[in-house]
Amino acid sequence: MRAIHSKDIRAPAVAGMFYSDNATQLRQEVENFLAAASPPDSPRQIIAAVAPHAGYMYSGPVAAYTFKTLQIRYSRPPTEQFSPTVVIVAPSHRAFPFISVFTGHAYRTPLGEVPVASELAQTLVDSDPMIYADWRGHDTEHALEVELPFLQVIWPHFRLVPVVMGYQDWEFCQLLGEQLAKLARASPVFILASTDLSHYFPYDEAVKIDRRFIQRLQTFEPQVLQQALETEECQACGGGPVVATMLAAKALGADTVDVLRYQNSGDVTGDHSMVVGYLAATFSKSAKE
């Protein structure tokens, strides 16, 4: 185990691969994706959301639907600074038997440093023995990192609570969902689940598999989605983060799932032989904010 210290800064691991390592180019790329997205407007209060985490060439157009929705829904006059705290729940692509929270000083991208809400991150760590402040899940993991430039563009002053799930079974989803809801009741936070959908199926088969994920998601029943993932009716590399986020959102009063956009890599490249699926969605409640 490699402990995280309060002054630690997590350097970008996939800049120049998943997205541009040039700040000017990266900002322009994100702004172009946002400008092209046209999500439906909704008066509902958004509690949490889902965004993909692949290379921007492939998933950027879909991710933009999530972030454009947030940008529109929580826009402020230019004289006001909107500085939310965002909990990003991401999967680890290298398994470990706990939930890892980064409690250091900041995450860095080419657009600058994102300050960590270290007191809230530490609150999560202290909440359960299966939640650790550990570098595993953060040092080389891309699923959390790639969400940050979008957030830096729409909310330049946001703070971050970085959470990575090593295991994604029902027990860990319940644990994390409960603790996220407790955290949000004590201190307002926004929750973002990071996931891609099916991987490397032919186009038509991938669409069928991903449609099953979307159908289970729209039931708004976390156990229904978790069971479908465990029985491989559908696939998502961040299924655990989505289930945990749904559990937290329901506990916080969310009652609606809005699917904003779905497509896969074949829609971008034209190569339909082996594709990866991407989804943008929000969890919201009907009551007035």
Beta strands, then each sheet from edge to edge (+ up, - down):
strand 1: 9-10
strand 2: 45-51
strand 3: 85-91
strand 4: 99-101
strand 5: 106-109
strand 6: 112-115
strand 7: 131-132
strand 8: 159-165
strand 9: 190-194
strand 10: 199-201
strand 11: 256-264
strand 12: 275-285
sheet 1: 1+ 5+ 6-
sheet 2: 7+ 4+ 8- 3- 9- 2- 12+ 10-
sheet 3: 7+ 4+ 8- 3- 9- 2- 12+ 11-
end
